[in-house]
Amino acid sequence: MQTDLMRQWLRFAADALEGTESFRKAMESLGAKPPAPEDLTRWAQLWMPEGAGRTDPQSLRNVLEAWWDMLGVVPRYRYAELARRYEELKARLEEAEDTVRHLRTLLREQGGPAEAGAALDRWAELTEKTLQAQMEWARAWLDPAKTGPGDKPK
């Protein structure tokens, strides 16, 4: 089953190389939102009708994921979600930095104990490292050119 589906998929891609816009349109339709099983079934009926009746959605999803992985692309819906999460993490980092600055100011003004200042410094460092690591992960997905050869962000 998987071999037959892969053969159909490669035939479809080969047809696209001959100048038709069908492959581009088909890929755009798959990348617009996460495809549900019924979406994949409809997609197969529309774009690969000769084998659509024998194609189960999970096999098609596996072929699609393998294709995206081989090409090194991220579908638009994943990119948009990662961009949203990146902005959210960036805002959280800025908020945490503001909180740390505010707490440091309060400690200085009130002459807080040295242990409180040290704990605040450790907390600030831990928060910054955590959020920076999360932002780097998101940044690697958003700008794959910054990852090394063979790197695959997970």
Solvent accessible surface area in square Angstrom, and as a share of the most:
residue,aa,sasa,rsa
1,M,126,0.56
2,Q,81,0.36
3,T,91,0.53
4,D,45,0.23
5,L,2,0.01
6,M,64,0.29
7,R,127,0.46
8,Q,7,0.03
9,W,0,0.00
10,L,87,0.43
11,R,120,0.44
12,F,19,0.08
13,A,12,0.09
14,A,50,0.39
15,D,71,0.37
16,A,15,0.12
17,L,158,0.79
18,E,145,0.65
19,G,63,0.61
20,T,75,0.43
21,E,93,0.42
22,S,36,0.23
23,F,34,0.14
24,R,119,0.43
25,K,103,0.44
26,A,0,0.00
27,M,35,0.15
28,E,99,0.45
29,S,60,0.39
30,L,5,0.03
31,G,6,0.06
32,A,68,0.53
33,K,114,0.48
34,P,87,0.55
35,P,8,0.05
36,A,32,0.25
37,P,78,0.49
38,E,100,0.45
39,D,28,0.15
40,L,1,0.01
41,T,48,0.28
42,R,137,0.50
43,W,14,0.05
44,A,2,0.01
45,Q,102,0.45
46,L,124,0.62
47,W,54,0.19
48,M,1,0.01
49,P,88,0.55
50,E,105,0.47
51,G,1,0.01
52,A,12,0.09
53,G,84,0.81
54,R,132,0.48
55,T,17,0.10
56,D,55,0.28
57,P,39,0.24
58,Q,100,0.44
59,S,14,0.09
60,L,1,0.01
61,R,62,0.23
62,N,68,0.35
63,V,1,0.00
64,L,1,0.01
65,E,56,0.25
66,A,52,0.41
67,W,30,0.11
68,W,15,0.05
69,D,79,0.41
70,M,131,0.59
71,L,96,0.48
72,G,56,0.53
73,V,74,0.43
74,V,42,0.24
75,P,7,0.04
76,R,161,0.59
77,Y,34,0.13
78,R,82,0.30
79,Y,90,0.34
80,A,55,0.42
81,E,71,0.32
82,L,15,0.07
83,A,30,0.23
84,R,125,0.46
85,R,96,0.35
86,Y,37,0.14
87,E,96,0.43
88,E,82,0.37
89,L,18,0.09
90,K,77,0.33
91,A,57,0.44
92,R,120,0.44
93,L,13,0.06
94,E,89,0.40
95,E,119,0.54
96,A,16,0.12
97,E,59,0.26
98,D,78,0.40
99,T,52,0.30
100,V,10,0.06
101,R,138,0.50
102,H,107,0.48
103,L,65,0.32
104,R,87,0.32
105,T,52,0.30
106,L,60,0.30
107,L,44,0.22
108,R,170,0.62
109,E,129,0.58
110,Q,140,0.62
111,G,62,0.60
112,G,28,0.27
113,P,85,0.53
114,A,86,0.67
115,E,127,0.57
116,A,38,0.30
117,G,22,0.21
118,A,42,0.32
119,A,48,0.37
120,L,17,0.08
121,D,67,0.34
122,R,153,0.56
123,W,112,0.39
124,A,14,0.11
125,E,95,0.43
126,L,117,0.58
127,T,27,0.16
128,E,81,0.36
129,K,125,0.53
130,T,62,0.36
131,L,8,0.04
132,Q,67,0.30
133,A,65,0.50
134,Q,67,0.30
135,M,11,0.05
136,E,92,0.41
137,W,80,0.28
138,A,0,0.00
139,R,64,0.23
140,A,22,0.17
141,W,55,0.19
142,L,36,0.18
143,D,50,0.26
144,P,76,0.47
145,A,93,0.72
146,K,142,0.60
147,T,37,0.21
148,G,31,0.30
149,P,143,0.90
150,G,83,0.80
151,D,88,0.45
152,K,104,0.44
153,P,30,0.19
154,K,161,0.68
